[in-house]
Amino acid sequence: MNAKSISKKHTTPAVDLGRRRSIALTGAALAFPQLALAQSRPIKIGYITALSGVRAAFGVADEWQLARMREMLKNGIEVSGKRHAVEIVLKDNQSDANRSQQVASDLVLRDKVDLMLVQDGDAATPAGQLCDVHGIPMISTMTPWQAFLFARGGTIGKGFPFSFNFFWGADDVVKNFVAMWDGVKTNKAVGTLYVDNPPGQAFADPLRGMPPALRDAGYNQVSSSFFKVATDDFSNQVATFKAKEAQIASGFMFESHFATFWKQAQQAGYRPEVCTIAGAFLFPSALKALGNAGNGMSTEVWWTPNYPFKSSLTGQSAQALAADWEKSTGNQWTQPLGYAHALWETGIAALKTAADPLDRKAVRDAIRDMVLDTIVGKVDFKNSPIKSVAKTSLAGGQWRRSAAGARFPFELQVVSNPTARHIPVGAEFKLLSQLA
């Protein structure tokens, strides 16, 4: 898909109220005679994601999910007896910070959206800043709450006026990582790598991120400096980790980074017993790229088909949503599938529970007061001690080679759940040498 087609406005058949407004209203009267007078301008929803670039794997389920949402919303939504048409404007930020700023500005200033939904973590900061200034309600996800809040100078007790985020925190990740590591025998030396972006900075935060959590748990961090997104040389980090005998490799990076790091580590003779990297092993594509070396790689688990939740929009269980994806695409389920769906659950719930879905303050208030059971679990902004944030469930997982004859080569098994006891554990954590 080219950039022109990505940035094009997508309008459902029921919302063409432009040139031939009278004809559109007549059609609406036939479909909804008692609600025809309620038709005015459509509700505009802006949607920012990464469909290309280094973070494209995070957005792989978005167009699939959006196609289903457009079908669901083709006749609009009904709020307090009035039916409102819905227009969705999709933007690809191309995994680029500058483009994130540009597409957010386009949606706010040119498209004048009524609600902003942000799936890509790096876009949450520029989009949130603009939405707060211009009074547009925004919901983001797939970025640690610390990155969402502190990157813009927010505070736990105050939050932001119009922007909100639901996801787990970097502190939750470390708790799950430590729970996995405590079950095996290592020298507790952890070599850490962090990409220089908001999530990476949240993980590396000396007060709230991975360093203090490791220290408190009795682990010794062998740190390396931040690396840029475009980095393709990890030789210095590899040499440091090898010299310090770091038996655990951890931190935050994307799958392309790890593939390069791992190749250089093997060439240098650095072979850690544990590789637990946030971000790098979220998707089946990462394991496919590693081949046999993928067996035993470990990660945070946001969502799996075994999560005991269902959609507030469709009633589908997590298992049913994953099966729907695999049947229609032929691809293995992926963790962002659940959160892409939940983002629409929260957005539609906000519009439906607002006193007026075209009143931005009313929609903002509906988000602020939201307590919603979703496909990823409860999203509770109303009772959260962290203003503008709803924390969601998180577990720890390890990829294991599938049984002979299985459809896909690896399956992600939940192996720790200290921050979410309601998530079932399916396997015991193992050292890489035990799985070789």
HELIX and SHEET records of a PDB file:
HELIX    1   1 ALA A    3  SER A    7  1                                   5    
HELIX    2   2 PRO A   13  VAL A   15  5                                   3    
HELIX    3   3 ARG A   21  ALA A   31  1                                  11    
HELIX    4   4 PRO A   33  ALA A   38  5                                   6    
HELIX    5   5 ALA A   56  GLY A   59  5                                   4    
HELIX    6   6 ASP A   62  MET A   72  1                                  11    
HELIX    7   7 ALA A   97  SER A  105  1                                   9    
HELIX    8   8 ASP A  106  ARG A  110  3                                   5    
HELIX    9   9 GLY A  121  ALA A  123  5                                   3    
HELIX   10  10 ALA A  124  HIS A  134  1                                  11    
HELIX   11  11 TRP A  145  PHE A  150  1                                   6    
HELIX   12  12 ALA A  170  TRP A  181  1                                  12    
HELIX   13  13 PRO A  198  ALA A  204  1                                   7    
HELIX   14  14 MET A  210  ASP A  216  1                                   7    
HELIX   15  15 SER A  235  ALA A  243  1                                   9    
HELIX   16  16 GLU A  255  GLN A  267  1                                  13    
HELIX   17  17 PRO A  284  LEU A  290  1                                   7    
HELIX   18  18 GLY A  291  GLY A  294  5                                   4    
HELIX   19  19 ALA A  318  THR A  329  1                                  12    
HELIX   20  20 PRO A  336  THR A  353  1                                  18    
HELIX   21  21 ARG A  360  ARG A  368  1                                   9    
HELIX   22  22 LEU A  432  LEU A  435  1                                   4    
SHEET    1   A 7 LYS A   9  THR A  11  0                                        
SHEET    2   A 7 VAL A  86  ASP A  92 -1                                        
SHEET    3   A 7 ILE A  43  THR A  49  1                                        
SHEET    4   A 7 LEU A 115  VAL A 118  1                                        
SHEET    5   A 7 MET A 138  THR A 141  1                                        
SHEET    6   A 7 SER A 163  PHE A 166  1                                        
SHEET    7   A 7 VAL A 389  ALA A 390  1                                        
SHEET    1   B 2 ILE A  77  VAL A  79  0                                        
SHEET    2   B 2 LYS A  82  HIS A  84 -1                                        
SHEET    1   C 4 ASN A 220  SER A 223  0                                        
SHEET    2   C 4 ALA A 189  TYR A 194  1                                        
SHEET    3   C 4 ILE A 248  PHE A 252  1                                        
SHEET    4   C 4 VAL A 274  ALA A 278  1                                        
SHEET    1   D 3 SER A 298  VAL A 301  0                                        
SHEET    2   D 3 ALA A 395  ARG A 401 -1                                        
SHEET    3   D 3 PHE A 410  SER A 416 -1                                        
SHEET    1   E 2 VAL A 371  THR A 374  0                                        
SHEET    2   E 2 GLY A 377  ASP A 380 -1                                        
END                                                                             
